[in-house]
Amino acid sequence: MDKEWILTNGLGGFASGTVSQMLTRRYHGYLIAAVKPPTERRVFLSKLEETVRIGQESFSLFCNQWRKESEIDCPGLKHLDRFVLGDDYCYWDYRVGEGI
């Protein structure tokens, strides 16, 4: 859960997070813009709560940590097949049910 990634846009904005998608830092998110670079930043999209439905089954892909460190809810980790980080992209592959 502690491995991190970051993608930058060269303008002071970026996306960053953990492979588990748990927010562990103030500026983790998918859309962090530099309003007044380099110091004033705004988080416009911090995370998504994804669920896949196949027939009558639901598979949650999210990972959350609540106020207490012991309150962690990460059903997505058991479905995570791989995480890929490229120079200007990243993606997660999940294996749920009979498919991916």
C-alpha positions in Angstrom: 0.0 0.0 0.0 2.9 2.3 0.4 4.4 2.3 -3.1 3.7 5.6 -4.8 3.6 7.1 -8.3 3.6 10.6 -9.8 2.9 12.0 -13.3 3.7 15.7 -14.0 2.5 18.0 -16.7 5.5 20.4 -16.7 3.3 23.4 -15.6 3.3 22.6 -11.9 0.3 20.3 -12.0 0.4 16.6 -11.5 -1.4 13.4 -10.6 0.0 11.2 -7.8 -1.0 8.5 -5.4 -0.4 5.0 -4.1 -0.6 1.8 -6.1 -3.4 0.7 -3.7 -5.3 4.0 -4.5 -5.4 4.8 -0.8 -4.9 8.6 -0.2 -2.0 8.8 2.3 -0.8 12.4 1.5 -2.5 15.8 1.3 -1.8 16.2 -2.4 -2.6 12.7 -3.7 -5.2 12.8 -6.5 -5.8 12.5 -10.2 -6.0 16.3 -11.0 -3.9 18.6 -8.9 -3.4 22.0 -10.6 -0.8 24.7 -9.8 -3.0 27.8 -9.5 0.1 30.0 -8.8 3.2 27.9 -9.3 5.1 26.6 -7.6 3.3 26.9 -4.2 -0.4 27.4 -4.6 -2.1 24.1 -5.7 -5.7 22.9 -5.8 -6.9 19.3 -5.7 -9.8 19.1 -8.2 -10.2 15.3 -8.3 -8.8 13.3 -5.4 -10.1 9.8 -6.1 -12.7 7.5 -7.6 -14.7 4.8 -5.8 -15.0 2.1 -8.5 -17.2 -1.0 -8.5 -17.5 -3.5 -11.3 -20.7 -5.4 -11.7 -20.8 -8.7 -13.5 -24.3 -10.2 -13.5 -25.5 -10.2 -9.9 -22.0 -9.9 -8.4 -20.3 -6.7 -7.4 -16.5 -6.2 -7.0 -15.3 -3.1 -5.2 -11.9 -1.8 -6.4 -11.4 1.0 -4.0 -9.1 1.4 -1.0 -9.7 3.7 2.0 -8.1 4.6 5.2 -10.2 6.4 7.7 -9.1 8.7 10.6 -7.6 5.9 12.6 -4.8 4.0 10.9 -6.4 0.8 12.0 -9.6 1.6 10.0 -8.5 0.4 6.5 -11.0 -0.9 3.9 -9.2 -2.2 0.8 -11.3 -4.7 -1.1 -9.6 -3.6 -4.3 -6.2 -5.0 -3.3 -7.4 -8.6 -3.5 -8.5 -8.0 -7.2 -5.4 -6.0 -8.3 -3.5 -8.0 -10.9 -0.9 -5.4 -11.9 0.0 -1.7 -11.9 1.8 -0.2 -14.8 3.6 3.2 -14.7 4.9 4.7 -17.9 6.5 8.0 -18.7 3.2 9.8 -19.1 0.5 7.3 -18.1 -0.4 4.7 -15.5 -3.0 2.0 -15.2 -4.3 -0.7 -13.0 -5.4 -4.2 -14.2 -7.9 -6.0 -12.0 -9.0 -9.6 -12.1 -12.6 -10.1 -11.0 -14.9 -13.0 -11.5 -14.0 -14.9 -14.7 -12.4 -11.9 -16.5 -10.0 -9.0 -16.1 
